[in-house]
Amino acid sequence: MSVFDRRRLPAPVFKLDVERMRQGWYSDKYFINIAATLAELAAQGYRFGGRAPDLADLDVELRRLDVGSLEVEMQWFHRRQPSAVVVGVDKALAMLSECTGYFDDKGRFVSTFDRMEVWAVHDGTEAAYEGDPMNVSPVMRVRGRYRDFAILETPTLGALTRGSRVATNVYEVLKAARGKTVLFFPARFDAHEVQAADGYAYQIAVQLFNQNFGKSLAAYVSTDAQGDWWGGAGGGTVAHAAIACFLGDTAEATLAFAATRPADIPRIALVDFRNDCVGTSLEVIRALFRPYLRHLKEGRPEEARKYKLYGVRPDTASNLRDVSVPPLGDRRLDCGVNPRLVFAMREAIDREWTTWDLPEADRRVAEQYCREVKIAVTGGFTPARIRQFEELKVPADIYGVGSWLLSACDVCGTNNDFTADVVRVKIDGRWHDLAKVGRKACDNLMLERVQ
């Protein structure tokens, strides 16, 4: 199944380094060598002079075969069990469309993409893999002169592997979170050059989850680069460093943020700076509620919106026990952002308004204000940990996930690699099966012809 928007991203979106990609700058050297070998053999008029035991039954004179200009059928497939959310197809297609061809004697690039036959699934397709390379679901199939696109195997596989790993990991996290919002926080764990591709993979996974489970989750990324390919924008509020700038006073830092930033930015306070998530959360709530209520009473609802606290975020390190968590002597139960801490935060936030000396009408506003404050948990979250939180009915509203989204799959126990194989060759105008042992040409009903 694929996501509902079936328009492919155009090549300019990816800002490819086309000139160097055509030269093989991003390709494993052996692909450059074979492409150059085939081109030279074609120029020399070389004809096949070896043995072809797999084609021995053909009634064809193979000695006339122009190996340098051989047309092949190649298929790309993944190896993540039991399935992967495939992303990177549109980028791989852009590479093929922009860089398939050759340089003529004058050094001019001659595109031959229009001579190729290309089939591909859409980004967001779920493709199964049961561990049998003889029975796979190709995500791309190409027919064309091999030397014209040989050097593109490396970058196309890379685009598919990276995009699909991130998208599938995001999808696993979304399923574990049972429809709760997942914030995309891996930007700090990898080179900045990959942010656009990673953010796009995240957004595709969110779309697919919404489609498959009837949800309407929004995509939340932390940098503008992560939203580049799909029109998203980064979001966020106050970091630990910002709190340090306010001398460790989280309430003051959040209040300053609220007063100066546009109201449409959700106010989420980071509350573990002093390792007292409950106490700091209550300080922030009290600090923001006062101007919120004042502006409401003055008939300035838009100004009041600036002081509406959207949520609080505990990010306690895994080696620390928050002061509000009584020790049990087990680091797994005591330290980090654990279920006991979140339960304590929710209980304290929900009853905080009862301690305020307010008129009855204002108390109703205060109760609603406190109960609408969400808890966004971050710090080392994985699908397994999120599932534990959900099974225990921990009152976490939002999960922020970072480095795990870039990792190899620890859910399925397999890698997320993609492979490309030649599975057929064209001889005398007809296609014949020819693949290395353990591979064969396979079909996928979700493949569509790319024009």
C-alpha positions in Angstrom: 0.0 0.0 0.0 1.3 3.5 -0.7 0.4 6.9 0.6 -2.4 8.9 -1.0 -0.4 11.6 -2.7 1.0 9.8 -5.8 2.8 12.7 -7.3 6.5 12.2 -7.6 8.9 14.8 -6.4 10.6 16.6 -9.4 14.4 16.3 -9.7 15.2 19.9 -8.8 13.8 19.3 -5.3 16.9 17.1 -4.4 19.5 19.7 -5.4 21.7 16.9 -6.8 25.4 17.5 -7.5 24.6 16.4 -11.1 28.0 17.2 -12.7 30.0 15.2 -10.2 27.5 12.4 -10.1 27.8 12.0 -13.9 31.5 11.7 -13.4 31.2 9.0 -10.8 32.2 11.1 -7.8 29.7 9.3 -5.6 30.1 5.8 -7.1 32.1 2.8 -5.9 35.1 2.6 -8.2 34.4 -0.8 -9.6 31.2 0.6 -11.2 33.3 3.4 -12.9 35.8 0.8 -14.1 33.2 -1.5 -15.6 31.4 1.4 -17.3 34.7 2.6 -18.8 35.6 -0.9 -19.8 32.3 -1.5 -21.6 32.5 1.9 -23.4 36.0 1.1 -24.6 35.1 -2.4 -25.8 32.1 -0.9 -27.7 34.4 1.6 -29.4 36.8 -1.2 -30.4 34.0 -3.3 -31.9 34.6 -6.1 -29.4 32.3 -9.2 -29.6 31.7 -11.8 -26.9 34.4 -14.4 -26.9 33.7 -16.4 -23.8 31.3 -19.1 -22.6 27.7 -18.6 -21.4 26.5 -21.8 -19.8 23.3 -20.2 -18.5 22.3 -19.3 -22.1 23.5 -22.5 -23.7 20.0 -23.5 -24.8 19.5 -20.3 -26.9 19.5 -20.6 -30.6 21.6 -17.5 -30.9 25.1 -16.8 -32.1 26.6 -15.2 -29.0 29.9 -14.5 -30.8 28.2 -11.6 -32.5 27.1 -10.0 -29.2 28.2 -6.4 -28.6 29.0 -6.7 -24.9 29.9 -3.1 -24.6 26.4 -2.0 -25.6 24.5 -4.8 -23.8 21.1 -3.9 -22.5 20.1 -5.4 -19.1 17.2 -5.5 -16.7 18.2 -4.6 -13.2 16.0 -4.7 -10.1 16.3 -3.0 -6.7 15.0 -4.6 -3.6 15.3 -4.3 0.2 16.2 -6.8 2.9 14.4 -5.8 6.0 12.1 -8.4 7.5 9.2 -8.6 7.4 8.7 -5.3 5.5 10.0 -1.8 4.9 8.4 1.6 4.3 10.2 2.4 1.0 11.4 6.0 0.7 14.1 7.3 -1.6 12.5 6.2 -4.9 11.9 9.6 -6.2 15.5 10.7 -5.4 16.8 7.5 -7.1 14.6 8.3 -10.1 16.0 11.8 -10.2 19.5 10.4 -10.3 18.6 8.2 -13.2 16.8 10.9 -15.1 19.6 13.5 -14.7 22.7 11.2 -14.9 22.0 8.3 -17.2 24.1 8.6 -20.3 27.7 9.1 -21.4 30.3 11.8 -22.3 31.1 12.1 -26.0 34.5 12.7 -27.6 34.2 16.4 -26.9 33.4 15.9 -23.2 29.7 16.8 -23.6 27.2 14.7 -21.6 24.7 12.9 -23.8 21.6 11.8 -21.8 20.1 8.4 -22.7 17.4 8.3 -20.1 14.7 8.6 -22.7 15.8 5.3 -24.1 15.4 3.4 -20.9 12.3 1.6 -19.5 11.8 2.3 -15.9 9.3 1.0 -13.4 9.1 2.1 -9.7 6.8 2.0 -6.7 5.9 5.3 -5.0 7.6 6.7 -1.9 5.6 5.4 1.1 5.0 1.9 -0.3 5.1 -0.9 2.1 7.2 -3.7 0.6 7.5 -7.1 2.1 10.6 -9.3 2.4 10.4 -12.8 3.9 14.2 -13.4 3.8 14.2 -15.2 0.5 16.3 -13.3 -2.2 14.7 -15.5 -4.8 11.3 -14.1 -3.9 11.5 -10.4 -3.5 9.3 -7.4 -4.2 11.4 -5.0 -6.4 10.9 -1.4 -5.7 12.5 -0.3 -9.0 13.2 -2.0 -12.3 15.2 -0.6 -15.1 15.9 -1.7 -18.7 18.6 0.0 -20.6 22.2 -0.1 -21.8 24.1 -1.0 -18.7 27.2 1.2 -19.2 24.9 4.3 -19.3 23.7 3.8 -15.7 26.2 1.4 -14.1 27.8 4.2 -11.9 24.4 5.1 -10.5 24.0 1.9 -8.5 25.9 3.2 -5.5 24.0 6.5 -5.0 20.6 5.0 -5.8 21.1 2.2 -3.3 22.2 4.8 -0.8 19.2 7.0 -1.3 16.8 4.0 -0.9 18.6 2.5 2.1 18.8 5.7 4.1 15.3 6.9 3.3 13.7 3.6 3.9 15.6 3.0 7.2 14.4 6.3 8.6 10.8 5.9 7.3 10.5 2.3 8.6 11.9 3.3 12.0 9.5 6.2 12.3 6.6 3.9 11.3 7.6 1.4 14.0 7.7 4.2 16.6 4.3 5.6 15.5 2.7 2.1 15.9 4.3 1.7 19.3 2.9 5.2 20.3 -0.6 4.1 19.3 -1.4 7.3 17.5 0.2 9.8 19.8 2.4 12.6 18.3 6.0 11.7 17.7 8.5 14.6 17.4 11.4 14.0 15.0 14.6 14.8 16.9 17.6 13.1 15.1 19.1 16.2 13.5 21.9 16.5 16.1 22.9 12.8 15.6 24.1 13.0 12.0 25.6 15.3 9.4 23.5 18.3 8.4 23.5 17.3 4.7 21.1 14.5 5.4 18.4 16.5 7.2 16.2 17.2 4.2 16.1 13.5 3.2 15.5 12.3 6.7 12.7 14.8 7.4 11.0 13.8 4.1 11.2 10.1 5.2 9.7 11.0 8.5 6.8 12.9 6.9 6.1 10.0 4.5 5.9 7.6 7.4 3.5 9.9 9.2 1.3 10.1 6.1 1.3 6.3 5.7 0.4 5.8 9.4 -2.5 8.2 9.1 -3.7 6.4 6.0 -3.4 2.9 7.5 -4.8 3.6 10.9 -7.3 6.4 10.2 -5.4 9.1 12.2 -4.7 12.7 11.4 -1.3 13.2 13.1 0.8 16.2 12.0 4.5 16.0 11.2 6.7 17.9 13.6 10.4 18.4 12.7 13.0 20.4 14.6 14.8 22.1 11.7 13.7 23.9 8.6 16.0 21.7 6.5 14.0 18.6 7.5 10.9 20.2 6.0 12.6 21.4 2.8 11.3 18.7 0.4 7.7 18.8 1.6 7.1 22.4 2.7 7.4 21.8 6.4 9.1 24.1 8.9 11.1 23.4 12.1 9.6 24.0 15.5 10.8 24.1 19.1 10.9 26.2 22.2 13.5 26.4 24.9 16.7 24.4 25.2 18.8 23.7 28.2 21.3 26.3 27.0 18.6 29.0 26.9 17.7 28.2 30.5 21.3 28.6 31.4 21.2 32.1 29.8 18.4 32.9 32.4 20.7 31.6 35.2 18.8 28.3 35.6 15.4 29.9 36.0 13.2 27.8 33.7 10.0 29.7 34.5 11.7 33.0 33.6 13.2 31.6 30.4 9.8 30.2 29.3 8.0 33.5 30.2 10.5 35.5 28.1 10.0 33.1 25.2 6.2 33.4 25.5 6.3 37.2 25.5 8.5 37.5 22.5 7.7 34.7 20.1 4.7 34.3 17.8 1.6 32.8 19.4 1.4 30.0 16.9 4.6 28.4 18.3 3.6 25.8 20.9 5.0 26.7 24.3 6.7 23.5 25.6 8.9 24.0 28.7 12.0 21.9 29.2 11.7 21.1 32.9 14.6 19.0 34.0 17.3 21.6 34.3 17.4 21.4 38.1 16.4 17.8 38.2 13.0 18.6 39.6 10.6 18.0 36.8 7.5 18.3 39.1 8.5 21.4 40.9 9.8 23.1 37.8 6.6 22.3 35.8 4.5 23.9 38.5 6.7 27.0 38.6 6.3 27.4 34.8 2.5 26.9 35.0 2.1 29.5 37.7 4.4 32.0 35.9 2.5 31.7 32.6 -1.0 31.4 33.9 -0.9 34.9 35.6 -0.4 36.9 32.3 -2.7 34.4 30.5 -5.6 35.1 32.9 -4.9 38.9 32.9 -5.0 39.2 29.1 -8.2 37.2 29.0 -9.9 39.5 31.5 -8.7 42.5 29.6 -10.4 41.1 26.5 -7.2 40.4 24.6 -7.5 36.7 23.8 -4.8 36.8 21.1 -2.3 38.2 23.6 -3.4 35.6 26.1 -2.6 32.9 23.6 1.1 33.7 23.9 1.0 32.5 27.5 -0.9 29.3 26.9 1.4 26.5 28.0 1.1 23.7 25.5 3.3 21.2 27.4 6.2 20.4 29.6 9.1 18.2 28.6 11.1 16.0 31.0 14.5 15.0 29.5 16.2 13.6 32.5 19.5 11.8 31.8 19.4 8.0 32.1 21.9 8.1 35.0 20.0 10.6 37.1 17.0 10.1 39.5 14.7 13.1 39.6 14.1 14.4 43.1 10.4 13.7 42.8 11.0 10.0 42.3 11.5 8.0 45.5 14.4 5.6 45.2 13.6 1.9 44.8 17.3 0.8 44.3 16.8 -0.2 40.7 18.2 2.2 38.1 15.7 1.1 35.5 12.8 2.1 37.8 14.5 5.1 39.4 16.5 7.0 36.7 15.8 8.9 33.5 12.3 9.7 32.2 10.5 6.8 33.7 6.8 6.0 34.2 6.8 6.9 37.9 8.1 10.4 37.0 5.5 11.0 34.4 2.7 9.8 36.6 3.9 12.2 39.4 4.1 15.1 36.9 0.5 14.5 35.6 -0.9 14.2 39.1 0.8 17.4 40.3 -0.1 19.4 37.2 -3.8 18.4 37.3 -4.2 19.4 40.9 -2.0 22.5 40.9 -4.9 24.9 40.3 -6.6 23.7 43.5 -3.9 25.5 45.5 -4.5 28.9 43.9 -6.6 31.6 45.7 -8.9 32.5 42.8 -12.6 33.5 42.4 -14.9 30.6 41.3 -15.1 31.8 37.7 -11.3 32.0 37.4 -10.9 28.6 39.0 -12.7 27.0 36.2 -10.3 28.7 33.7 -7.3 27.6 35.9 -8.5 24.0 36.0 -8.8 23.8 32.3 -5.4 25.5 31.8 -3.7 22.9 34.0 -5.4 19.9 32.6 -4.7 20.9 29.0 -0.9 21.0 29.7 0.6 18.0 27.8 3.6 16.0 28.8 6.2 15.4 26.0 8.8 12.8 27.0 12.2 12.6 25.5 15.5 10.9 26.1 16.5 7.6 24.6 13.0 6.5 23.5 12.7 3.4 21.3 9.7 1.4 20.1 10.2 -1.1 23.0 10.3 1.6 25.6 7.3 3.4 24.1 5.3 0.2 24.1 6.1 -0.2 27.8 4.8 3.3 28.5 1.7 2.6 26.5 1.0 -0.8 28.2 1.4 0.8 31.6 -0.9 3.7 30.4 1.7 6.2 31.4 0.1 9.7 30.8 2.7 10.8 28.2 1.0 12.7 25.4 4.0 13.2 23.0 7.1 11.2 22.3 10.3 12.8 21.1 12.6 10.3 19.4 16.1 11.0 18.1 19.0 8.7 17.5 17.1 5.4 17.3 15.4 6.6 14.1 18.7 6.5 12.3 19.7 3.1 13.7 19.7 -0.4 12.2 16.6 -2.3 12.9 16.6 -3.8 16.4 12.9 -4.8 16.1 13.2 -7.3 13.2 16.9 -8.3 13.8 17.8 -7.7 10.2 19.4 -4.8 8.3 17.8 -2.3 6.1 20.1 -2.6 3.1 19.0 -2.4 -0.5 20.5 -4.5 -3.3 20.5 -4.2 -7.1 21.0 -7.1 -9.4 21.0 -7.7 -13.1 18.4 -10.4 -13.7 17.9 -10.3 -17.5 19.9 -9.5 -20.6 18.7 -8.5 -24.1 20.0 -10.6 -27.0 18.7 -10.2 -30.6 15.8 -8.2 -29.4 14.6 -10.6 -26.8 14.9 -10.7 -23.0 16.5 -13.7 -21.3 16.8 -14.5 -17.7 20.4 -14.2 -16.4 21.3 -13.6 -12.8 23.8 -14.7 -10.3 23.1 -17.8 -8.3 20.5 -17.0 -5.6 18.8 -14.3 -7.5 16.1 -14.2 -10.2 13.8 -11.7 -11.9 10.8 -11.0 -9.6 7.6 -9.0 -10.0 5.8 -6.5 -7.9 2.3 -5.4 -8.8 2.9 -2.0 -7.3 5.5 -1.1 -9.8 4.4 1.6 -12.2 5.9 2.7 -15.5 7.8 6.0 -15.1 7.5 8.3 -18.0 
